């Protein structure tokens, strides 16, 4: 039997995306075809590609990135330069394909020679009219697709010119070519935001990162209308892989850092406070730069933890007293600083934070420690800090482990919330019983239908919640908005607060109605809020609303088994009075007769319905 670290994709997934080669992806696809076990449990991901240039060289890498994201790729490619027809025609193959995701590749030379090869020949008025026309082409495509499909859409913007006929003069006036296309990209972004779940695949940024001459293949463009070099193809497909993972709840939640030669240069136990390298000059500046990026991730809502073989007092002294240290004790949600093996310590961190090990990214400079985690905890993502220390900061962000398509108030407070959990744990340990603890906690639950300002957080919960999630359904912001406005469905939210703090919006449920039956399509709770009866409060609210507002006679629900939700929610419906009506494998169907049964709100929770 192969070890997890021998499976296809393990080697390339550990490699910095900047160092991967086109041949690595071809080799990966070959290995996958030889290993039937690798993707047997992966769900399918159907990607439709509309294009006005030759995309075939991208497809092997795109297919491999989809596998690396944890899905089986099913890619449909539209006819060459036929985007408008396929987007607007119900008779096109796109409708029959029923995609999960639509990708639109537009190349500006094809869609508008006036803005590229013929720019110098046009008057300012003609250029302005052409910009309006291109924007309208994009809006028509996006609008037509959104009428027919509720799935996410990614559409390219345009690379910026480097060989303008005007030469150095081109950058000196906002009406010239460079700034005209730059402003067009901004307008395309603003237009995309007016449609739900339309995202920009930022070709301009990718060309800037790679360099135009390293990204554009002029020979293949002229010969086959294939504009991208292999380097650009790898970066574009990696961006798409990151997008797929963010949309499907594959993002990580917790960054676990070693200390010696990771947060600072040297070994604190040997070099002391004055001997470690940390400051504004090289090499100490490299570690300070890494800390800046760590704090940026923390601000985005990434949980920060430490796992170090050290004396705890030595590390805390650096955090609290070193004048160049940016990361302070207050920034760290929890730590395991001792001489135990790091696999054991990561398990302890997971238990304390109440999140799965597959939510962790472990960062260490020591190859032995990295390999230990890869062998004993293959579900933990690892980043090995190796090579020049000046690249550590970019290495931390290059994998895109923490990518998200939302950024909410709850994200900014995430680390504070885990600190508040320590206070609740202390209160529980001081109580004589669980009943006394819950009574003294002063819990309040607010329940209702999300407003526009709640939609981003509701979508985020569906994409990130894996443990307390009965069906693991994922919804984009646009899909949440559609469900709220649909007369045959409801979306319900749950907010929780207690005397320690406000936990914010921590629960979401989707309910559909058919005649006299209400069906719970999705039910999920943030793990930091479970175990206090709030999940029962949300279920009781659903039952009450289904009966009193919708006139439903029954409430049905499903439990779809996954490795992540088994321990928390397998018996949730049974514990709340539902009757099991069928079972297939580990998946179960449940029903509650609303005419004879009801679910009571927990007595220790103050309920506020809206």
C-alpha positions as CSV (number, residue, x, y, z in Angstrom):
1,X,0.0,0.0,0.0
2,X,1.3,3.5,-0.8
3,X,1.9,5.9,2.0
4,X,-0.1,9.2,1.7
5,X,3.2,10.9,0.8
6,X,3.6,8.6,-2.2
7,X,0.3,9.5,-3.8
8,X,0.2,11.5,-7.1
9,X,0.3,15.3,-6.4
10,X,2.2,15.2,-3.1
11,X,5.5,16.2,-4.6
12,X,4.2,19.0,-6.8
13,X,1.8,20.3,-4.1
14,X,4.7,20.9,-1.8
15,X,6.7,22.7,-4.4
16,X,6.6,26.5,-4.6
17,X,4.3,27.3,-7.5
18,X,7.0,29.6,-8.8
19,X,9.3,26.7,-9.2
20,X,7.0,24.2,-10.9
21,X,7.4,23.3,-14.6
22,X,4.9,22.4,-17.3
23,X,6.4,18.9,-17.5
24,X,5.6,18.5,-13.7
25,X,1.9,18.8,-14.5
26,X,2.1,16.4,-17.5
27,X,3.8,13.9,-15.2
28,X,1.1,14.3,-12.6
29,X,-1.7,13.6,-15.0
30,X,0.2,10.5,-16.2
31,X,0.6,9.3,-12.5
32,X,-3.1,9.9,-11.8
33,X,-4.2,7.8,-14.7
34,X,-2.0,4.9,-13.3
35,X,-3.4,5.3,-9.8
36,X,-7.1,4.6,-9.6
37,X,-7.2,5.2,-5.8
38,X,-6.0,8.8,-6.0
39,X,-9.2,10.5,-7.0
40,X,-11.9,7.8,-6.4
41,X,-13.6,9.8,-3.6
42,X,-13.2,13.2,-5.4
43,X,-16.4,15.0,-6.4
44,X,-16.7,16.1,-10.1
45,X,-16.1,19.7,-11.1
46,X,-17.5,20.7,-14.4
47,X,-15.7,23.7,-16.0
48,X,-17.0,25.4,-19.1
49,X,-14.4,27.4,-21.1
50,X,-15.5,30.1,-23.5
51,X,-12.7,31.7,-25.5
52,X,-11.6,33.9,-28.4
53,X,-8.1,32.4,-28.7
54,X,-6.4,29.0,-28.5
55,X,-6.7,27.6,-25.0
56,X,-5.7,24.0,-25.6
57,X,-2.1,24.4,-24.2
58,X,-3.7,25.4,-20.9
59,X,-6.0,22.5,-20.5
60,X,-3.5,19.8,-19.2
61,X,-2.3,22.2,-16.5
62,X,-5.9,23.3,-15.7
63,X,-7.0,19.7,-15.4
64,X,-4.0,18.9,-13.1
65,X,-4.8,21.9,-10.9
66,X,-8.4,20.8,-10.5
67,X,-7.1,17.4,-9.4
68,X,-4.8,19.1,-6.9
69,X,-7.8,21.1,-5.6
70,X,-9.5,17.8,-4.8
71,X,-11.9,17.4,-7.7
72,X,-12.2,15.3,-10.8
73,X,-12.1,17.7,-13.8
74,X,-14.7,17.7,-16.5
75,X,-13.9,20.4,-19.0
76,X,-16.0,21.6,-21.9
77,X,-14.5,24.0,-24.4
78,X,-16.6,26.2,-26.6
79,X,-15.8,26.9,-30.2
80,X,-13.1,29.4,-31.2
81,X,-14.1,33.0,-30.9
82,X,-17.8,32.1,-30.3
83,X,-18.2,33.5,-26.8
84,X,-21.2,35.8,-27.4
85,X,-23.3,33.1,-29.2
86,X,-22.6,30.4,-26.6
87,X,-23.3,32.8,-23.7
88,X,-26.6,34.1,-25.2
89,X,-28.0,31.0,-27.1
90,X,-30.0,28.4,-25.2
91,X,-29.2,25.9,-28.1
92,X,-25.5,26.0,-27.4
93,X,-23.6,23.1,-25.9
94,X,-23.1,25.1,-22.8
95,X,-26.7,24.7,-21.6
96,X,-26.5,21.0,-22.1
97,X,-23.2,20.7,-20.3
98,X,-24.6,22.2,-17.0
99,X,-21.3,23.6,-15.7
100,X,-20.3,24.2,-12.1
101,X,-18.1,27.0,-13.2
102,X,-17.8,29.2,-16.3
103,X,-14.4,30.5,-17.4
104,X,-14.2,33.2,-20.1
105,X,-10.9,33.9,-21.9
106,X,-10.9,37.1,-23.9
107,X,-7.8,38.5,-25.7
108,X,-8.0,42.2,-26.4
109,X,-6.3,42.0,-29.9
110,X,-9.2,39.8,-31.0
111,X,-12.0,41.7,-29.4
112,X,-10.7,45.2,-30.2
113,X,-7.8,45.8,-32.6
114,X,-8.7,49.5,-32.2
115,X,-7.4,49.5,-28.7
116,X,-4.3,47.4,-29.5
117,X,-2.6,47.3,-32.9
118,X,-4.6,50.2,-34.4
119,X,-4.6,52.6,-31.4
120,X,-2.4,55.3,-33.0
121,X,-4.8,55.4,-36.0
122,X,-7.8,56.4,-33.9
123,X,-9.0,59.7,-32.6
124,X,-9.7,60.2,-28.9
125,X,-13.5,60.1,-29.6
126,X,-13.2,56.8,-31.4
127,X,-11.1,55.3,-28.6
128,X,-13.7,56.4,-26.0
129,X,-16.5,54.9,-28.1
130,X,-14.5,51.6,-28.4
131,X,-13.9,51.4,-24.7
132,X,-17.7,51.8,-24.2
133,X,-18.3,49.1,-26.8
134,X,-15.9,46.6,-25.2
135,X,-17.4,47.2,-21.8
136,X,-20.9,46.5,-23.2
137,X,-19.7,43.3,-24.8
138,X,-18.5,42.2,-21.4
139,X,-21.7,43.2,-19.7
140,X,-23.8,41.5,-22.3
141,X,-21.9,38.2,-21.8
142,X,-22.1,38.4,-18.1
143,X,-25.8,39.4,-18.1
144,X,-26.7,36.6,-20.5
145,X,-24.8,34.0,-18.5
146,X,-26.3,35.1,-15.2
147,X,-29.8,34.8,-16.6
148,X,-29.2,31.2,-17.5
149,X,-26.7,30.0,-14.8
150,X,-26.3,30.7,-11.1
151,X,-22.8,29.3,-11.1
152,X,-19.6,31.3,-10.5
153,X,-18.1,33.0,-13.5
154,X,-14.4,34.1,-14.0
155,X,-13.6,36.5,-16.8
156,X,-10.2,37.7,-17.9
157,X,-9.1,41.3,-18.0
158,X,-6.4,42.5,-20.4
159,X,-2.6,42.7,-20.2
160,X,-1.1,46.2,-20.4
161,X,0.9,47.1,-23.5
162,X,4.7,47.4,-23.4
163,X,5.5,48.0,-27.1
164,X,3.3,51.0,-27.8
165,X,3.9,52.9,-31.0
166,X,4.2,56.1,-28.9
167,X,7.1,54.6,-27.0
168,X,8.1,56.5,-23.8
169,X,5.4,59.1,-24.6
170,X,2.7,56.6,-24.0
171,X,3.1,56.7,-20.2
172,X,2.9,60.5,-20.1
173,X,-0.8,61.0,-20.8
174,X,-3.9,59.3,-19.4
175,X,-5.5,59.3,-22.9
176,X,-2.8,57.2,-24.4
177,X,-2.9,53.4,-24.8
178,X,-1.4,52.2,-21.5
179,X,-3.7,54.1,-19.2
180,X,-6.7,53.6,-21.6
181,X,-6.4,49.8,-21.2
182,X,-5.6,50.2,-17.5
183,X,-8.8,52.2,-17.0
184,X,-10.7,49.7,-19.1
185,X,-9.6,47.0,-16.7
186,X,-10.9,49.0,-13.8
187,X,-14.3,49.5,-15.5
188,X,-14.5,45.8,-16.3
189,X,-14.0,45.1,-12.6
190,X,-16.6,47.5,-11.5
191,X,-19.1,46.2,-14.1
192,X,-18.4,42.6,-12.9
193,X,-19.3,43.6,-9.4
194,X,-22.8,44.5,-10.5
195,X,-23.4,40.8,-11.2
196,X,-23.5,38.1,-8.5
197,X,-20.5,35.8,-8.4
198,X,-18.5,37.2,-11.4
199,X,-14.8,37.2,-10.6
200,X,-11.8,38.7,-12.5
201,X,-9.0,36.4,-13.7
202,X,-6.3,39.1,-13.5
203,X,-4.2,38.6,-16.6
204,X,-2.8,42.1,-16.1
205,X,-1.4,41.2,-12.7
206,X,-0.1,37.9,-14.0
207,X,1.8,39.6,-16.9
208,X,3.1,42.2,-14.4
209,X,4.4,39.4,-12.1
210,X,5.9,37.3,-14.8
211,X,7.1,40.1,-17.1
212,X,5.5,40.7,-20.5
213,X,8.3,39.0,-22.4
214,X,8.2,36.0,-20.1
215,X,4.4,35.7,-20.4
216,X,3.5,36.5,-24.0
217,X,4.5,34.0,-26.7
218,X,4.6,36.1,-29.9
219,X,5.5,33.1,-32.1
220,X,2.7,30.9,-31.0
221,X,0.3,33.9,-31.1
222,X,1.1,34.5,-34.8
223,X,1.1,30.8,-35.7
224,X,-1.8,29.5,-33.7
225,X,-3.5,32.3,-31.8
226,X,-2.1,30.9,-28.5
227,X,-0.7,33.9,-26.6
228,X,0.7,32.4,-23.4
229,X,4.1,31.0,-22.6
230,X,4.3,27.9,-20.5
231,X,5.3,30.1,-17.5
232,X,2.2,32.2,-17.9
233,X,0.0,29.1,-18.3
234,X,1.3,27.7,-15.0
235,X,0.5,30.9,-13.2
236,X,-2.9,31.4,-14.8
237,X,-4.0,27.8,-13.9
238,X,-2.6,28.1,-10.4
239,X,-4.7,31.2,-9.9
240,X,-7.8,29.2,-11.1
241,X,-7.0,26.3,-8.8
242,X,-6.9,28.8,-5.9
243,X,-10.2,30.2,-7.0
244,X,-11.8,26.7,-7.2
245,X,-10.5,25.9,-3.7
246,X,-11.8,29.1,-2.2
247,X,-15.2,28.6,-3.7
248,X,-15.5,25.0,-2.6
249,X,-14.4,25.4,1.1
250,X,-10.8,24.2,0.6
251,X,-9.1,27.1,2.3
252,X,-7.0,26.6,5.4
253,X,-7.8,28.3,8.7
254,X,-4.8,28.1,11.0
255,X,-1.1,29.1,10.5
256,X,1.2,27.2,12.9
257,X,4.7,28.6,13.1
258,X,8.0,27.3,14.4
259,X,10.1,30.0,16.2
260,X,13.9,29.4,15.9
261,X,15.1,30.3,12.4
262,X,11.5,30.9,11.4
263,X,10.3,34.0,13.3
264,X,13.9,35.0,14.0
265,X,17.3,33.9,13.0
266,X,19.2,31.7,15.4
267,X,18.2,29.6,18.4
268,X,16.9,31.6,21.4
269,X,18.0,28.9,23.9
270,X,21.6,29.2,22.8
271,X,21.9,32.7,21.4
272,X,19.8,34.6,23.9
273,X,17.7,37.8,23.3
274,X,20.7,39.8,22.1
275,X,22.0,37.1,19.8
276,X,19.1,36.2,17.6
277,X,18.8,37.9,14.2
278,X,15.8,40.2,14.0
279,X,15.7,43.8,12.9
280,X,15.9,46.3,10.1
281,X,19.2,45.0,8.5
282,X,19.9,41.8,6.7
283,X,19.3,39.0,7.6
284,X,17.2,40.1,10.5
285,X,15.0,42.2,8.2
286,X,14.0,39.0,6.4
287,X,12.4,37.6,9.5
288,X,10.7,40.9,10.3
289,X,9.2,40.9,6.7
290,X,7.9,37.4,7.3
291,X,6.3,38.5,10.6
292,X,4.6,41.4,8.7
293,X,3.0,38.9,6.4
294,X,2.0,36.7,9.3
295,X,0.2,39.6,10.9
296,X,-1.5,40.5,7.6
297,X,-2.9,37.0,7.5
298,X,-4.0,37.3,11.1
299,X,-5.9,40.5,10.2
300,X,-7.6,38.5,7.4
301,X,-8.9,36.0,10.0
302,X,-6.3,33.3,9.9
303,X,-5.8,31.8,13.3
304,X,-2.2,32.2,14.5
305,X,-0.5,29.5,16.7
306,X,3.0,28.5,17.6
307,X,4.6,25.0,17.8
308,X,8.2,25.1,18.9
309,X,10.7,22.9,20.7
310,X,11.9,25.4,23.3
311,X,11.5,26.6,26.8
312,X,8.2,28.4,26.9
313,X,9.6,31.2,29.0
314,X,12.3,31.9,26.5
315,X,9.9,32.3,23.6
316,X,7.4,34.4,25.5
317,X,10.3,36.7,26.6
318,X,11.1,37.3,22.9
319,X,7.4,37.9,22.0
320,X,6.9,40.4,24.8
321,X,10.3,42.1,25.2
322,X,12.3,42.0,22.0
323,X,12.2,45.6,20.5
324,X,12.1,44.4,16.9
325,X,9.5,41.6,17.4
326,X,6.3,42.4,15.6
327,X,4.3,39.3,16.6
328,X,3.4,39.7,20.3
329,X,1.9,37.2,22.7
330,X,-1.5,39.0,22.3
331,X,-1.5,38.1,18.5
332,X,-1.2,34.3,19.1
333,X,-4.4,32.4,19.8
334,X,-2.6,29.4,21.4
335,X,0.7,27.6,21.4
336,X,2.5,24.4,22.2
337,X,6.0,25.3,23.3
338,X,7.7,22.3,24.8
339,X,10.1,19.4,24.0
340,X,7.4,16.9,22.7
341,X,7.3,15.9,19.1
342,X,5.5,18.3,16.9
343,X,3.0,15.9,15.5
344,X,1.7,15.3,19.0
345,X,1.7,19.1,19.6
346,X,-0.3,19.7,16.4
347,X,-2.9,17.2,17.5
348,X,-3.2,19.1,20.8
349,X,-3.6,22.4,19.0
350,X,-6.3,21.0,16.8
351,X,-8.2,19.7,19.9
352,X,-7.9,23.0,21.7
353,X,-9.0,25.1,18.7
354,X,-11.7,22.5,17.8
355,X,-10.8,22.5,14.1
356,X,-9.6,19.7,11.9
357,X,-5.9,19.0,11.2
358,X,-6.7,19.6,7.5
359,X,-7.3,23.2,8.4
360,X,-3.6,23.7,9.5
361,X,-0.6,25.0,7.6
362,X,2.6,24.2,9.4
363,X,5.7,26.3,8.8
364,X,9.2,25.2,9.8
365,X,12.8,25.6,8.6
366,X,13.8,22.1,9.8
367,X,13.5,19.4,7.2
368,X,13.2,16.7,9.8
369,X,10.2,18.4,11.4
370,X,8.6,19.0,8.1
371,X,9.0,15.4,7.0
372,X,7.7,14.1,10.4
373,X,4.4,16.1,9.9
374,X,4.2,14.9,6.3
375,X,4.5,11.3,7.4
376,X,2.4,11.3,10.5
377,X,-0.2,14.0,9.7
378,X,-0.4,14.1,5.9
379,X,-3.7,16.1,6.1
380,X,-1.6,19.1,7.4
381,X,-0.2,21.4,4.7
382,X,3.4,22.2,5.2
383,X,5.7,25.0,4.1
384,X,9.4,24.3,4.4
385,X,11.4,27.5,4.8
386,X,14.5,26.8,2.8
387,X,16.9,28.7,0.6
388,X,17.5,32.5,0.8
389,X,15.8,34.0,3.8
390,X,14.8,37.0,1.7
391,X,12.2,34.9,0.0
392,X,10.5,33.6,3.1
393,X,7.7,36.3,3.1
394,X,6.7,35.6,-0.5
395,X,7.0,31.8,0.1
396,X,4.4,32.1,2.8
397,X,1.8,33.6,0.5
398,X,2.7,31.8,-2.8
399,X,0.7,28.7,-2.1
400,X,-2.6,30.5,-1.6
401,X,-3.6,28.3,1.3
402,X,-5.6,31.0,3.0
403,X,-7.4,32.4,-0.1
404,X,-10.9,33.6,0.5
405,X,-13.5,35.5,-1.7
406,X,-14.9,37.3,1.3
407,X,-13.5,39.5,4.1
408,X,-15.9,40.1,6.9
409,X,-16.0,41.7,10.4
410,X,-15.9,38.2,11.9
411,X,-12.6,37.6,10.1
412,X,-11.0,40.6,11.7
413,X,-12.1,39.3,15.2
414,X,-11.3,35.6,14.6
415,X,-8.2,35.5,16.8
416,X,-9.9,37.5,19.5
417,X,-12.7,35.0,19.5
418,X,-10.4,32.1,20.1
419,X,-8.9,34.1,23.0
420,X,-12.4,34.6,24.4
421,X,-12.9,30.8,24.2
422,X,-10.2,30.5,26.8
423,X,-12.2,32.7,29.1
424,X,-15.3,30.5,28.5
425,X,-13.3,27.3,29.2
426,X,-12.2,28.8,32.5
427,X,-15.8,29.6,33.4
428,X,-16.8,26.0,32.6
429,X,-14.0,24.6,34.8
430,X,-15.2,26.8,37.7
431,X,-18.8,25.6,37.4
432,X,-20.1,22.7,39.3
433,X,-22.1,21.3,36.3
434,X,-22.7,22.0,32.7
435,X,-26.1,23.3,33.5
436,X,-24.7,25.9,35.8
437,X,-22.1,26.9,33.3
438,X,-24.7,27.4,30.5
439,X,-27.0,29.3,32.8
440,X,-24.3,31.6,33.9
441,X,-23.0,32.2,30.4
442,X,-25.8,34.5,29.5
443,X,-26.4,33.2,26.0
444,X,-28.5,35.1,23.5
445,X,-29.5,34.0,20.1
446,X,-30.7,36.2,17.3
447,X,-32.5,34.4,14.4
448,X,-33.9,35.6,11.2
449,X,-33.4,36.0,7.4
450,X,-30.1,37.6,6.3
451,X,-30.0,41.2,5.0
452,X,-27.8,42.3,2.2
453,X,-25.0,43.0,4.6
454,X,-25.1,39.4,6.0
455,X,-24.9,37.6,2.6
456,X,-21.1,37.6,2.4
457,X,-20.7,36.0,5.9
458,X,-23.5,33.5,5.1
459,X,-21.7,32.4,1.9
460,X,-18.4,32.3,3.8
461,X,-19.8,30.0,6.4
462,X,-21.0,27.5,3.8
463,X,-17.6,27.5,2.1
464,X,-15.5,27.2,5.2
465,X,-17.5,25.0,7.6
466,X,-16.8,21.3,7.3
467,X,-17.3,19.7,10.8
468,X,-20.7,20.9,11.9
469,X,-22.2,20.8,8.4
470,X,-24.9,18.3,7.7
471,X,-24.8,18.2,3.9
472,X,-21.6,20.2,3.0
473,X,-23.5,22.2,0.5
474,X,-21.5,25.3,-0.7
475,X,-23.2,28.5,-1.8
476,X,-21.7,31.6,-3.5
477,X,-23.0,35.1,-2.5
478,X,-25.1,35.2,-5.6
479,X,-26.7,31.8,-4.8
480,X,-27.5,32.9,-1.2
481,X,-29.1,36.1,-2.6
482,X,-31.2,34.0,-5.0
483,X,-32.4,31.6,-2.3
484,X,-33.4,34.6,-0.1
485,X,-35.5,36.1,-2.9
486,X,-37.0,32.8,-4.1
487,X,-40.6,32.3,-2.8
488,X,-40.0,28.6,-2.4
489,X,-37.0,28.8,-0.1
490,X,-35.6,30.5,3.0
491,X,-32.2,31.2,4.3
492,X,-32.0,31.6,8.1
493,X,-29.1,33.0,10.1
494,X,-28.1,32.5,13.7
495,X,-26.1,35.1,15.7
496,X,-24.9,34.3,19.2
497,X,-23.5,36.4,22.0
498,X,-22.9,35.8,25.7
499,X,-21.4,37.7,28.7
500,X,-17.9,37.1,27.4
501,X,-18.3,38.5,23.9
502,X,-20.4,38.7,20.7
503,X,-19.6,35.6,18.5
504,X,-21.3,37.2,15.5
505,X,-23.1,35.3,12.7
506,X,-22.2,31.6,13.4
507,X,-25.0,29.6,11.9
508,X,-26.8,29.3,8.5
509,X,-29.5,27.0,7.2
510,X,-31.2,26.7,3.8
511,X,-34.8,25.4,3.7
512,X,-36.8,24.6,0.6
513,X,-40.6,24.2,0.5
514,X,-42.8,21.9,-1.6
515,X,-46.5,21.7,-1.0
516,X,-46.8,20.7,2.7
517,X,-43.2,19.7,3.2
518,X,-40.2,21.8,4.3
519,X,-36.8,20.3,3.6
520,X,-33.6,21.4,5.2
521,X,-31.1,21.5,2.3
522,X,-28.2,22.8,4.4
523,X,-27.5,23.3,8.0
524,X,-24.1,24.4,9.4
525,X,-22.6,26.0,12.5
526,X,-19.2,27.5,13.2
527,X,-17.4,25.1,15.5
528,X,-16.6,27.9,18.0
529,X,-20.3,28.2,18.8
530,X,-21.4,24.5,19.2
531,X,-22.0,22.6,22.4
532,X,-24.1,25.3,24.1
533,X,-27.5,24.6,22.5
534,X,-27.3,27.3,19.8
535,X,-27.6,24.6,17.1
536,X,-30.8,23.4,18.7
537,X,-32.1,27.0,18.8
538,X,-31.6,27.3,15.0
539,X,-33.3,24.0,14.3
540,X,-36.2,25.0,16.6
541,X,-36.6,28.3,14.7
542,X,-36.7,26.4,11.4
543,X,-39.4,24.1,12.6
544,X,-41.4,27.0,14.0
545,X,-41.1,29.1,10.8
546,X,-41.9,26.1,8.6
547,X,-45.1,25.4,10.5
548,X,-46.4,28.8,11.4
549,X,-45.3,30.9,8.3
550,X,-45.3,28.2,5.6
551,X,-48.0,25.9,6.8
552,X,-45.8,22.8,6.4
553,X,-46.9,19.5,7.9
554,X,-43.5,17.9,7.9
555,X,-39.8,18.9,8.1
556,X,-37.4,16.6,6.3
557,X,-33.6,16.7,6.4
558,X,-30.5,14.8,5.3
559,X,-27.2,13.8,6.8
560,X,-24.6,13.3,4.1
561,X,-21.6,11.6,5.7
562,X,-18.0,12.9,5.4
563,X,-14.9,12.1,7.2
564,X,-15.0,15.6,8.8
565,X,-18.6,15.8,10.0
566,X,-19.0,12.2,11.3
567,X,-18.1,12.8,14.9
568,X,-20.1,16.0,15.4
569,X,-23.4,15.7,13.5
570,X,-24.2,12.1,12.7
571,X,-26.8,11.9,15.4
572,X,-28.0,15.5,15.4
573,X,-31.4,15.0,14.0
574,X,-32.1,11.9,16.0
575,X,-31.2,13.8,19.2
576,X,-33.7,16.5,18.3
577,X,-36.7,14.2,17.8
578,X,-36.5,13.4,14.1
579,X,-37.3,9.9,12.8
580,X,-35.0,8.1,10.4
581,X,-36.9,7.3,7.2
582,X,-34.2,5.8,5.1
583,X,-30.5,5.1,4.9
584,X,-28.0,4.5,2.1
585,X,-24.5,3.6,3.3
586,X,-23.6,6.2,5.9
587,X,-26.1,8.8,4.5
588,X,-29.4,9.1,6.3
589,X,-32.8,10.8,5.7
590,X,-34.9,12.2,8.6
591,X,-38.4,13.6,9.1
592,X,-40.2,15.4,11.9
593,X,-44.0,15.5,11.9
594,X,-44.8,19.2,12.6
595,X,-48.4,18.5,13.4
596,X,-47.5,16.4,16.5
597,X,-43.9,17.2,17.3
598,X,-42.1,20.4,18.2
599,X,-38.5,21.3,19.1
600,X,-38.1,23.5,22.2
601,X,-35.7,26.3,22.5
602,X,-33.0,25.6,25.2
603,X,-34.1,27.2,28.4
604,X,-30.8,28.9,29.1
605,X,-30.8,30.9,25.8
606,X,-32.6,34.1,25.4
607,X,-34.2,34.1,21.9
608,X,-34.6,37.1,19.7
609,X,-36.6,36.5,16.5
610,X,-36.7,38.9,13.6
